[in-house]
Amino acid sequence: MKNIKFVVKVSRVGTHAAEYVKRIDRTPIQMTTHLNLALVMGRFTAEDAVKSIQNSRCSPELVPVQVNA
């Protein structure tokens, strides 16, 4: 059975590589450029992370990922 989880992808102004949220328990939120190291989370947690990152320089988006249950 496959479940849908989410990864938060962040595009910053002035950088070419997309970054992904790695840890959300610290301030500031830690980022990584490797998708394999990205934090896979539920929809509500991912939406909270998007709200906390959102500003004029960052444009976060939710990326759905299928995981085995």
PyRosetta script that sets phi, psi and omega in degrees:
from pyrosetta import init, pose_from_sequence

init()
pose = pose_from_sequence("MKNIKFVVKVSRVGTHAAEYVKRIDRTPIQMTTHLNLALVMGRFTAEDAVKSIQNSRCSPELVPVQVNA")
pose.set_psi(1, 137.5)
pose.set_omega(1, -178.6)
pose.set_phi(2, -108.3)
pose.set_psi(2, 138.3)
pose.set_omega(2, 175.4)
pose.set_phi(3, -112.5)
pose.set_psi(3, 153.4)
pose.set_omega(3, 176.1)
pose.set_phi(4, -99.5)
pose.set_psi(4, 122.0)
pose.set_omega(4, 173.7)
pose.set_phi(5, -120.2)
pose.set_psi(5, 175.6)
pose.set_omega(5, -175.0)
pose.set_phi(6, -130.5)
pose.set_psi(6, 148.1)
pose.set_omega(6, 173.6)
pose.set_phi(7, -120.6)
pose.set_psi(7, 140.3)
pose.set_omega(7, 178.6)
pose.set_phi(8, -95.9)
pose.set_psi(8, 117.0)
pose.set_omega(8, 179.1)
pose.set_phi(9, -101.5)
pose.set_psi(9, 131.5)
pose.set_omega(9, -176.5)
pose.set_phi(10, -120.3)
pose.set_psi(10, 125.3)
pose.set_omega(10, 173.6)
pose.set_phi(11, -106.8)
pose.set_psi(11, 124.6)
pose.set_omega(11, -179.6)
pose.set_phi(12, -106.1)
pose.set_psi(12, 148.4)
pose.set_omega(12, 177.4)
pose.set_phi(13, -67.5)
pose.set_psi(13, 129.7)
pose.set_omega(13, 177.4)
pose.set_phi(14, 93.2)
pose.set_psi(14, -5.7)
pose.set_omega(14, 177.2)
pose.set_phi(15, -118.3)
pose.set_psi(15, 148.3)
pose.set_omega(15, -178.5)
pose.set_phi(16, -91.8)
pose.set_psi(16, -36.1)
pose.set_omega(16, -176.3)
pose.set_phi(17, -83.1)
pose.set_psi(17, 136.6)
pose.set_omega(17, 175.3)
pose.set_phi(18, -76.7)
pose.set_psi(18, 149.5)
pose.set_omega(18, 177.7)
pose.set_phi(19, -118.0)
pose.set_psi(19, 154.3)
pose.set_omega(19, -179.7)
pose.set_phi(20, -123.5)
pose.set_psi(20, 150.2)
pose.set_omega(20, 179.2)
pose.set_phi(21, -70.7)
pose.set_psi(21, 128.5)
pose.set_omega(21, -179.6)
pose.set_phi(22, -103.2)
pose.set_psi(22, -43.9)
pose.set_omega(22, 178.6)
pose.set_phi(23, -141.7)
pose.set_psi(23, 140.8)
pose.set_omega(23, -179.9)
pose.set_phi(24, -118.3)
pose.set_psi(24, 1.7)
pose.set_omega(24, -177.1)
pose.set_phi(25, -85.3)
pose.set_psi(25, -2.8)
pose.set_omega(25, 179.2)
pose.set_phi(26, -116.9)
pose.set_psi(26, 161.4)
pose.set_omega(26, 172.7)
pose.set_phi(27, -116.1)
pose.set_psi(27, 120.2)
pose.set_omega(27, 1.3)
pose.set_phi(28, -78.2)
pose.set_psi(28, 162.9)
pose.set_omega(28, 179.4)
pose.set_phi(29, -66.0)
pose.set_psi(29, 133.7)
pose.set_omega(29, -179.7)
pose.set_phi(30, -82.0)
pose.set_psi(30, 140.5)
pose.set_omega(30, -178.1)
pose.set_phi(31, -119.9)
pose.set_psi(31, 158.8)
pose.set_omega(31, 174.5)
pose.set_phi(32, -142.9)
pose.set_psi(32, 154.5)
pose.set_omega(32, 176.7)
pose.set_phi(33, -93.5)
pose.set_psi(33, -7.4)
pose.set_omega(33, -178.7)
pose.set_phi(34, -95.1)
pose.set_psi(34, 121.5)
pose.set_omega(34, -179.7)
pose.set_phi(35, -63.1)
pose.set_psi(35, -32.3)
pose.set_omega(35, -179.3)
pose.set_phi(36, -66.1)
pose.set_psi(36, -25.3)
pose.set_omega(36, -179.7)
pose.set_phi(37, -93.4)
pose.set_psi(37, -1.9)
pose.set_omega(37, -177.2)
pose.set_phi(38, -69.8)
pose.set_psi(38, 149.2)
pose.set_omega(38, 179.1)
pose.set_phi(39, -78.7)
pose.set_psi(39, 122.8)
pose.set_omega(39, 177.1)
pose.set_phi(40, -94.0)
pose.set_psi(40, 125.9)
pose.set_omega(40, -173.5)
pose.set_phi(41, -141.2)
pose.set_psi(41, 168.9)
pose.set_omega(41, 176.7)
pose.set_phi(42, -73.0)
pose.set_psi(42, 169.6)
pose.set_omega(42, -174.3)
pose.set_phi(43, -62.1)
pose.set_psi(43, -45.4)
pose.set_omega(43, -176.2)
pose.set_phi(44, -67.9)
pose.set_psi(44, -39.6)
pose.set_omega(44, 176.8)
pose.set_phi(45, -65.2)
pose.set_psi(45, -41.5)
pose.set_omega(45, 179.1)
pose.set_phi(46, -64.5)
pose.set_psi(46, -40.6)
pose.set_omega(46, 178.4)
pose.set_phi(47, -65.0)
pose.set_psi(47, -37.3)
pose.set_omega(47, 176.2)
pose.set_phi(48, -64.6)
pose.set_psi(48, -40.0)
pose.set_omega(48, 178.1)
pose.set_phi(49, -64.5)
pose.set_psi(49, -40.0)
pose.set_omega(49, 178.3)
pose.set_phi(50, -62.0)
pose.set_psi(50, -43.8)
pose.set_omega(50, -179.7)
pose.set_phi(51, -63.6)
pose.set_psi(51, -37.0)
pose.set_omega(51, -177.8)
pose.set_phi(52, -76.6)
pose.set_psi(52, -24.5)
pose.set_omega(52, -179.1)
pose.set_phi(53, -87.6)
pose.set_psi(53, -27.8)
pose.set_omega(53, -169.7)
pose.set_phi(54, -59.8)
pose.set_psi(54, 123.7)
pose.set_omega(54, 171.2)
pose.set_phi(55, -156.9)
pose.set_psi(55, -169.1)
pose.set_omega(55, -174.2)
pose.set_phi(56, -71.0)
pose.set_psi(56, -25.1)
pose.set_omega(56, -178.3)
pose.set_phi(57, -93.0)
pose.set_psi(57, -21.2)
pose.set_omega(57, -176.5)
pose.set_phi(58, -114.3)
pose.set_psi(58, 140.4)
pose.set_omega(58, 173.5)
pose.set_phi(59, -126.8)
pose.set_psi(59, 92.0)
pose.set_omega(59, -179.6)
pose.set_phi(60, -79.9)
pose.set_psi(60, 152.6)
pose.set_omega(60, 176.2)
pose.set_phi(61, -145.8)
pose.set_psi(61, 153.1)
pose.set_omega(61, 177.5)
pose.set_phi(62, -86.8)
pose.set_psi(62, 132.8)
pose.set_omega(62, 177.5)
pose.set_phi(63, -117.6)
pose.set_psi(63, 115.8)
pose.set_omega(63, 179.4)
pose.set_phi(64, -72.6)
pose.set_psi(64, 141.0)
pose.set_omega(64, -179.0)
pose.set_phi(65, -134.0)
pose.set_psi(65, 134.6)
pose.set_omega(65, 176.2)
pose.set_phi(66, -89.3)
pose.set_psi(66, 130.9)
pose.set_omega(66, 178.2)
pose.set_phi(67, -125.7)
pose.set_psi(67, 150.9)
pose.set_omega(67, 177.2)
pose.set_phi(68, -78.1)
pose.set_psi(68, 136.8)
pose.set_omega(68, -179.4)
pose.set_phi(69, -91.9)
pose.dump_pdb("model.pdb")
